[in-house]
Amino acid sequence: MAPTTRIRLWRWRANPLRRRSDQVEAWVLLLALVAGVVGAALATLVTWGVARGTAEEQRTERLRVSAVVMKDADPQSRETFYKAPGADTSRVPVRWTAPDGTVRSGSAEVPDGSRAGTSVPLWVAPDGSQTTPPAGAAMAALQSGICAALAGGAVVALVCVAQATVRGGLDRRRARQWEREWARVEPQWRPRTP
C-alpha cells in the first residue's frame, strides 16, 4: 500500500475536482479562524479593562464609616434561618452618618456581644446607602481575569457556531447536488430488467 500524502491548502489550489462550495468552506474557515483569534483577543482585553476600571471605581467611591449599634447583639435572639458554621455575628439595627451629613439607619452584621452604642465599621456608597466592601486587589484581579476569559470564550464559541452553521448549509447543498447527479447517472448503471 502506497503512503498517502496530505496536500495542504488543497481547497485553494487548482484542482478539477474542487467545487465552489469547497472554496467557500475554506474561506469561511479562514475567516472564522481570524475572527476567533482577533475577536477573542479584543473581547478579552476590553472586558479586562472594564472590569479593572469598575473595581478601581468601587475602591475609590465606597467609603468606610463608623456606625453605631442601636441594639445589643445577643446571640440567643439572632435570626437562625441560616448561619454558617463558626459564624459569630448577628444582624442588628445600626445608625451612621452619610458623606453628605445626613443620618441614616439600617441593619448590619456585627460581632456577637456588641452592645448598644458600640461603633462598628460599615461601607457606604457615595449617596450614603449601605453597600458591600470593595474587592481587594487580588480579588479584583481574579474577577477581572474570569470575566475576560468568559468574554473571550464567548466570542470563540459564537464564531464556532457561525462556522458550523455555514458548513452545515454547505454540506446540505453538496448532498442535494450529489442526489441530483446520482438521479441523472444511476439509470445508466442499473441493469435493465425486462
N, C-alpha and C positions, 0 to 999 in steps of 0.2 A: 504494500500500500504506500503510495507516494505521500510525503508530508505536505500538508496544506499550509499555504502562507496567507497571512491576513493582510489584505491591502488596506492601508489607512486612507481615510478620506475618500473612499470609493464613491460616495454619492456625488462628489463634486467632479470626479474625473469623467472624461468622455467614455461612455460605455453604451453599446447598443441596447442593453437590457435595462438601463436606467430609466425609470419612469419619472414623470413630472412630480408625482407625489413623493418619490424618494428625495428629490431635490428640496421640495417644500419641507419635508420632515427634517432633513439635515439643517436647513436654515433655521427652522423653529427650535431645534435642539441647540444650535449655536447661540441663538438669541436668548433662549432660556438660561443657558449657562452664564452668559454675560450678565443678563438681568438679575439672576440669582446672586451672583458674586457681588456685583456693584450695588444692587438694591439692598442686600443683607448688610453690606458694609455701611452704607449710608443710614439705613434704619438703626443699626446698632450705635453708630456714632451720635446721631441726633437724639435717640432715646437716652443714651448715657448722659449727654449734655443736659437734657431737660430734667432728668431725674436728679442729677447732681445739683442743678440750679434750684430745684424745688426743695431739696434737703437743706441747701445753704440758706435759702429764703426762710425756711422754718426756723433754723437756728438763730437767725438774726431777728425775726419778728416775734417769736414766742418769748415771753418773759416769765421769770420765776419770781413769784411774790410770796409774801408771808400771809397765811390765812389763819384765822383764829377759830379754834374748835368751839362750837356752841353747846355741845352736849357731851358728857363723859362717854368715852368709847369702852363700853362694857362688853367683854367677850361673850358673856352669857345671853345678852339681849340682841346680839347681832343677827342679821338675816342669815339663815342657814340653808338656803336653797342650793347653794354650791359653794364650797370653799376648797381651794387647792390644798393638798396635804402640806402641812407646815406653815400655812398662811396665818399670820398673826396680826391681821388688820381688820378694822371694822369700818363700815361706811356710816359717817355721821354728818350732821349739818355743820357747815363752816361759813365764815364771812371773810371777805377780802376787799381790798381797795384796788379798783381797776386803774390802768395807766392814766385815764382821764380824770381821776379823782373821785369817781362815784363808788359807792359802797355796793358790793354785790354779795349774793348769798347762794349757796347750793350745797351739794353733799360731796364728800371726798373720802377716799380711803386714808385712814390714819392708823398709827400703831395702836394696838390694844393697850388699854390702860391710860391713854391720853385723857387728860382732864379738861373740863370746860375752861377756856381762857388760854390754853396752851397754843403756841404758834407752831404751825406745820407748813412746809413748803408746798406751793401749788403753782402749776404752769397755766398761764393765761394767754389768750390771743391778743392782738393789738386792740380789739374792741372791748377787751376785759372779760370775755366769756372764758369759761374753763375749757382747757384743752389738754391733750396728751403732751408729754415732754418730747422735744425734738430728738430725732435719731442721732446717735453718736456718729463719729467719723467712720468707724468700722462698719456699723450697721448701714449707714447711708451708702457706703461703697458697695456693700453686699446687695442692697436693694437696687441700686443703680445697675450693677452688673447683671442681676437677674432680669430686670426689665429690658435691658439692652439685648441680652441673649434671647429672650422671648420675642422681641421685635424682629431681630434678625432671623430667627427660626420661622416666624410667621411669614416673612417675605419669601423665604426659601420654599415653604410649604405652598404658598399661593402660586409661585412660579411653577412648581412641580405639578400642581393640579391643572394649571392652564396648559402646560406642555402635554400632560397626559390626555387632556380633553381634545386637544388638536390632533394628537397622534391617534386617539381612538376614532376620530372622524375620518382621518386619512385611511386607517385600517378598514373601516366600513366601506369607504369609497372603493378601495382596492378589491374588497370582497365582491362588491356589486359588479365591478369591471370583470373580475375573474368569472363570475357566474354568467355574464353576458357572452364572454368569449367561449366559455365551455358550452353554452347552449348553441352557439354557432358551429363549433367544430365537433361536438360529441356525436351528432348523427353520422358524420363521415367515418367514425371509428367503430361505431356499434355494428356488429354483424346483423345483416338483414335476415329476418325470418319470413318465410312465405306465409 
